[in-house]
C-alpha cells in the first residue's frame, strides 16, 4: 500500500512556512511515501516562481501542480520547462510551456499525477473530461497508479469528473476554492474522491486573503489590493492509501492540521473506507 498526501493550494508565505515547519514531521509520523502540493498561489497569493518551487520541494514535497494562476508571475513561462517536478494544467493549449503531468516514484511504485482546469466560471479550456480520460489512459500504460486533480469552481463539475473517472484512476481530488468539503469518500469503482481538499495557508481570512479589503470590495465594488492573511495557518489536504496491485484506493482521509498542533489533527478526519 502506498500512502500519498495531496496538499491543497499553498497560499503565500504563511502556506510555505507551515509546509516547511510541519511537513517533515508529518511525513515521518504518518509514514507518507509521496507528497504532492498545488502551489499556484505560493507567490504572494498568485502564481509560482522557480525559486519558490525549489523552496517547496526542499521542504519535502515530491511534486507540484498548478492551476489557473499558472502564469501570474512574470517570467515563469520561461522557467517552468526547467522544473522537472512541476506540471501545469494538462488541458491548457498544447503550445503552452511546461509538463502536462508528473510521474513520481516511491519504493518502486510509479504514480502518474496531473491537473485539469474546470470550464464552469473559468476561461474556456480544452474539455477536462476528455483530456483527463485520454491522459489517464496513457499514464496507466507506464505507471501503477494515477491521481487526478480537478482545479475548478463548480462543485457539480468536480463531482461529475469524479464519477466519470471512477474505476479508471486511483483518486480524483478537487482544489481551487480553498474551502475543504466533508465528502471525502471511495466511489463505487474504488476511486478516492473529495470535492475540495482545502488550502495550506491562513484560514482566518477570505480564501487566504485579508478580510477587510475583500469585504469592502463586495460593499462598494472598488478595486483593492488583497494581501495574504496570516492567522490560523493550517496544512490542508487529503491522505490517500492506494493499492498499486489494482490501481485503486483503499482509503482517503481529510487532513486539516493547525500549524501549532505539532502534528495533531485540528479538524475532522473521517476515513470512509467502503465504496458508496
N, C-alpha and C positions, 0 to 999 in steps of 0.2 A: 504494500500500500504506500502511496506517495502522498505526502502532506504538503499542500500548496496554500500559501497565504496570498490573497489578492487584495491589495490596498486601494481604497477609493481615492479620488482626486487629492493629491498633495498640494495644499494651499499655502503659498508664500513661505516666508522664513519660519513661522511657527510650525507649519507642517514638516518642513525639512528638519527642524530642530528636534521635534518629538520622534521623528524617524531615526535620527542619529542616536538619540538617547535611549529609545525604547526597543528598537528592533533587534540589536544583538542579543539582549537577554531573552526577548520573546522567542527568537529562533531556537535558543537552547531549551527554554522551559517547555515549549510546545512541540519540540522535535520537528521543526519545519524544514522541509527539504528544499523548497523553492519559494522565492518571494517575487511577486510582480506588483508594480505600482503604476497607477496612472499619474503622470506628472505634468499634465497640460496646464496646471495652474501654479506651478512651482516657482516661477519667476515673478515675484511681486503680485501674484494672483492671476497672471495671464501669460501663458506660454512657457517655454523652456529655453535654456541656453546650454551649450556644450559643457561649460564649466559646472553648471548646476547638475547636469546629468551625471557627470563624473562624481560629484559630491554625493548624490543619491545612491549611485552604485557602490561607492565606498562604504556607505552606511549598512550595506548588507542586502540591497535589492539586486536581484539577478536579471530582471528585465523591466523595461519601462515602456508603457504605452502612452498614447496621446489622444487628443480629441479635437474639438472644433477650434480651439485656440492654438493649434499646432504652429501657425506662422505668426503669432502675435509679437514675438521678439525679433527685432530687426537683425537680419543676417543668419538666422537659424536655418534658412533654406540652404545655405552654403555649408553648414556644419553637420547637418543630420546624416549625410551619407557616410561620414567618418565615425558614426556612433553605432557600433555593431550590435549593441544590446538595447537599442531604441527603435521602436516602429511607429510609423504614423498610421492613421486610419486607412484600412485597406480599400475602402470604396471612394477615395479621392480620385481625381483624374489620373490615369496611368502615367502622365508626363510629370507628375509631382515627384520631387526627390524623396529619398528615404525608403526604408524597408516596409513592405506591407505586412510582415509577420516576423515572429521570432521562433526559433527552435532552441529551447533550453533543456539542459540535461542534468540529472541528479541520479547517482547510483546506477548509471547505465540506462535509465528510463528517459526517453525523449518526449518533450511536451511542446506541441505547437500552440502558439498564442497569437491572437490578432484581435483588432478592434474594428468595428464598423460604426459609422455615424448614422443616426436615425435621420429621417426626412421630414417628420412632422414638426413644424415650428422651427426648423433649421434650414439653412440654404440648401438648394437641390443638390443631391449627390447621386451616384450610381446606386441602384437598388441594394440595400443592405441585406435583404433576404437572399437574393440570387448570388450576390458576391460572397456572402458567408457560406452558402451551400457549396459553391464551387471551390473556394479556398479550403474549407474544411475537408472536402473530398480529396484535394491534392495533398494536404498535410498528412492525412491518415495513412497515405502510402509510405511515408518515411518516419512516422512518429508513433508512439504508443498511446498518446492522449492528446486531445485538442480542447483548449479552453478559449471561449469566445467572449469578448467584452462588447456590449452594445451601449454606445455613448449617445444618449437620446433624451429628448424632453418628455415625450408622451409615454405614460405607463402602458397604455394599450399596445404601442409599437414594441416595447421591450417584451411584454408578456407574449405577444404574437411570435416574436422571433424565438423566444424560449420554446414555445410549443412547436414551431416549425422545425427546430433543430433537435428536439427531444429524441434521444436514442441515437443521434448521429454524432454528437460530441459529448465530452465529459461534463462541461459546465457552460452556462450562459449567464453572465453577470452584468448587471446594469450599473452605469455611472452617469455623471453629468449633473444631476440635480442636487447632489451634495447632502441629501437628507436620507438616512437609512430607512428602508422599509422592513416590515416584520414578516415578510412572506418567504423567507429562505426555506427551500424545500427540495425534495427529489421528485422530479416529474415522473410520470408513469413509465417512460422509457429508460429511466436511470440517469437522466441529465440533472446535475445540480443547478438550481436557479435561484436568483434573487433580483427583484426589480431594481433596487438601488442599494449598493453596499456602503453608501455614505462617503464621507471625506476624511482625510487625515489632515486635520487643521483645527482652527478655533471655532467651537460651537456656540460660544457666547457672541453671536454675530447674526448676520443675514447672509447665509450661504458662504460664510468665511469672510465677509466684508464688515466694516464698521457699521453699526446700527443706524446712527443718526443721519448720515448723508443719504442712505438708502431710503429711510422713511421720508425724509424731506423731499427726495426726488418723486416719490409717489404722491406727495401732497401738492407740489407746485409744478412738477414736470421740468424743472430747471436742471441743466447738466451739472454734475458734481464729480469730484474725484472720490472713488470708492476705495479707501485704504483697506488693507488687510487687517482684520481684527486680531486680538491677542489673548482673549480669555477662554477658559475651559478647552484647552487643546487636547485632542484625542487622536489615537490611532483608530481608524475605522476601516473595516474590510470584511472579507469572508475567508474562513479557514476551510479548506476542502480536503477530504480524504478521497483519493482517486485510485481506482483499481486498474493498473495497466494491462492486466490479463484480458479484460473485457472492454477497456476503453470507456468505462463509465464511472460514476461517482458512488461512493459508499456513504458519504455524509457531507453535509455543509453546515457550518456554524458561523453565525454572525459575530464578529468581534467589535467591541466598542470600548476601548481602553483609555482611561484618563492618563495624562502624562505623569501624574504624581502617584499613581497607584502601584508602581513597581511591578507591573505585570499582572495585576489582579483585574478581573472583569469589573467594569463600571456600568455596564448596560446589559440588556437582555442577550443571552447566548443560548438560544434554543436550537438543538441539532436534530431536525427531523431526519430520521434515517430510513423511513419507509416510504415507498412511492405513493403518490397521491392516488 
